[in-house]
Amino acid sequence: MKLLIGSDIHGDRQATERLISAYHHHHCDYLICLGDLLNHGPRNKIPKHYDPQAVAELLNEYCDELLVVRGNCDSEVDQMLCKFPMLSDYQQLLTAQRRIFLTHGHIYRPNNLPLLKSGDLFVSGHTHIPVANCGDDGIYRLNPGSVAIARDDWPESYALLDEQRMQVCHLIEHQLLIECVFADKHKKTVKARTDN
């Protein structure tokens, strides 16, 4: 299964169109949105292509392929425009290899993790800064950055996730920005046996 993950659209119609284009470009199975879909929020400038209603309409076309969590700028009023559920603070996926915890990042965050074990994956947005790594605790962390309002000299970006790796890619050029390959926890080290 291949997932495309985007975050922090903030009502930007063009960013949404580019995210959907990337979804098709990579032939993904599902699109995950990590919140802050329709509103720009009081700390952000209004995006150039700000059109929250158009963003909702574009995403509604993919409602059977979407998994969405609530961001700190999302509200019950936004749900009225969206055909897909978007008000859960987190979602969890289970694969044969790991638990994947999806959240926006304003409640649970890399320094305030939910209960996860080594090998699990914590996926969040909110900071607008991409990350793909494994912490000292053995928990993988993924942040796709932002598709609309990038920060800290990063370009607008999204993430790809499959069983082998997580990648963060440039929103327009689709070039790889960050990659982290999952360790094979089933691979065993075999010691040579010496008999006397």
C-alpha positions in Angstrom: 0.0 0.0 0.0 1.3 3.4 -0.9 0.1 6.5 0.9 0.5 10.2 0.0 0.4 12.5 3.0 -0.1 16.2 2.9 -0.6 18.8 5.6 -1.5 22.4 6.2 -3.4 23.3 3.0 -4.8 26.4 4.8 -7.5 27.0 2.1 -5.1 27.2 -0.8 -6.8 26.0 -3.9 -3.7 25.8 -6.1 -1.8 23.8 -3.4 -4.7 21.4 -3.2 -4.6 20.9 -7.0 -0.9 20.2 -6.8 -1.4 17.8 -3.9 -4.0 15.9 -5.9 -1.7 15.9 -9.0 1.1 14.4 -6.9 -1.3 11.8 -5.6 -2.0 10.7 -9.2 1.6 11.1 -10.3 2.8 8.5 -7.7 -0.2 6.2 -8.2 -1.0 6.1 -4.5 -3.8 4.1 -2.9 -4.9 6.7 -0.3 -4.5 10.4 0.4 -4.0 11.4 4.0 -4.5 15.0 5.1 -3.1 16.0 8.5 -5.3 19.0 9.2 -5.6 22.7 8.7 -7.5 22.2 5.5 -9.6 25.2 4.9 -8.6 28.1 7.1 -5.4 30.1 7.0 -5.2 30.7 10.7 -4.5 34.0 12.5 -0.7 33.5 12.5 -0.4 33.0 8.7 -0.8 35.3 5.8 -3.7 34.6 3.6 -2.5 32.3 0.8 -2.4 33.8 -2.7 -4.9 31.2 -4.0 -7.1 31.3 -0.9 -10.4 29.6 -1.7 -11.6 27.3 1.1 -14.8 26.3 -0.6 -12.9 25.2 -3.7 -10.5 23.2 -1.5 -13.5 21.4 0.1 -15.0 20.7 -3.3 -11.7 19.3 -4.7 -11.2 17.0 -1.7 -14.8 15.9 -1.7 -14.1 14.3 -5.1 -11.7 11.9 -3.2 -13.8 11.3 -0.1 -13.6 7.5 -0.5 -9.8 7.7 -0.8 -9.2 10.2 2.0 -8.2 9.8 5.7 -8.2 13.2 7.5 -7.4 14.4 11.0 -8.3 17.7 12.6 -5.8 20.6 12.7 -5.8 23.5 15.2 -7.4 25.7 12.5 -10.2 23.3 11.6 -13.7 23.6 13.1 -17.1 22.1 13.1 -18.2 24.7 10.6 -15.6 23.3 8.2 -17.1 19.8 8.5 -20.3 21.3 6.9 -18.4 21.7 3.6 -16.6 18.3 3.7 -18.2 15.0 2.8 -15.5 13.1 4.6 -15.0 13.0 8.4 -12.3 15.5 9.5 -12.8 16.2 13.2 -10.8 13.4 14.8 -7.7 14.5 16.6 -5.9 11.3 15.5 -6.2 8.1 13.5 -4.3 4.9 13.8 -3.4 2.4 11.1 -2.0 -1.1 11.8 0.3 -2.8 9.3 2.1 -6.1 9.6 5.2 -4.1 10.5 4.1 -1.2 12.7 1.4 1.0 14.2 1.1 4.3 12.3 -0.2 7.2 14.5 -1.6 10.1 12.4 -2.3 13.5 14.0 -1.9 17.2 13.2 0.8 17.9 15.8 -0.8 20.5 18.1 -1.8 18.0 20.8 0.5 15.0 20.2 3.9 16.0 18.9 7.4 14.6 18.6 8.2 15.7 22.2 4.8 14.6 23.5 4.2 11.3 21.9 1.3 8.9 22.4 2.1 5.4 23.7 4.1 3.9 20.8 6.8 1.2 20.7 10.1 0.9 18.9 9.4 0.5 15.2 6.1 2.4 15.2 5.6 5.6 13.2 4.4 9.0 14.4 3.1 11.2 11.6 2.3 14.8 12.2 2.2 18.2 10.4 1.6 21.6 12.1 5.2 22.9 12.1 5.3 23.3 8.2 8.8 21.8 8.4 9.5 18.4 6.9 11.1 15.5 8.9 11.7 11.8 8.2 13.9 10.0 10.7 14.1 7.5 13.5 14.6 8.8 17.1 16.8 7.3 19.7 13.7 5.6 21.1 13.3 3.6 17.9 10.1 5.4 16.9 10.0 6.8 13.4 8.8 10.4 12.9 7.4 11.8 9.7 6.3 15.3 9.0 5.4 16.1 5.3 5.9 19.9 5.7 3.2 22.1 4.3 1.7 22.1 0.8 0.8 25.8 1.1 2.9 27.7 3.6 6.4 26.3 3.9 8.8 27.5 6.5 12.6 27.7 7.3 13.6 27.8 3.6 11.9 24.5 2.8 9.8 24.3 -0.3 6.1 23.3 -0.2 6.2 19.5 0.2 4.3 16.2 0.8 5.3 12.8 1.9 5.1 9.3 0.5 4.8 6.2 2.7 5.0 2.5 1.9 6.2 -0.6 3.7 9.9 0.1 3.0 10.4 3.8 3.4 9.1 7.3 4.0 10.0 10.1 1.7 9.4 13.9 1.6 9.1 15.4 -1.9 8.9 18.8 -3.5 5.3 19.7 -4.2 5.8 20.9 -7.7 8.9 19.1 -9.0 8.3 15.9 -7.1 12.0 15.6 -6.4 13.1 13.8 -3.2 14.0 16.1 -0.3 14.3 13.6 2.6 14.2 9.8 2.8 14.3 7.3 5.7 14.3 3.6 5.1 12.7 1.4 7.7 15.0 -1.1 9.4 14.0 -4.7 8.9 13.2 -5.8 12.4 12.7 -9.4 11.2 16.2 -9.7 9.9 18.3 -11.8 12.3 21.9 -11.9 12.9 23.2 -15.4 12.8 26.3 -16.2 14.8 28.8 -18.8 13.6 28.8 -21.8 15.9 32.1 -23.2 16.9 32.3 -26.8 18.2 35.4 -28.1 20.0 
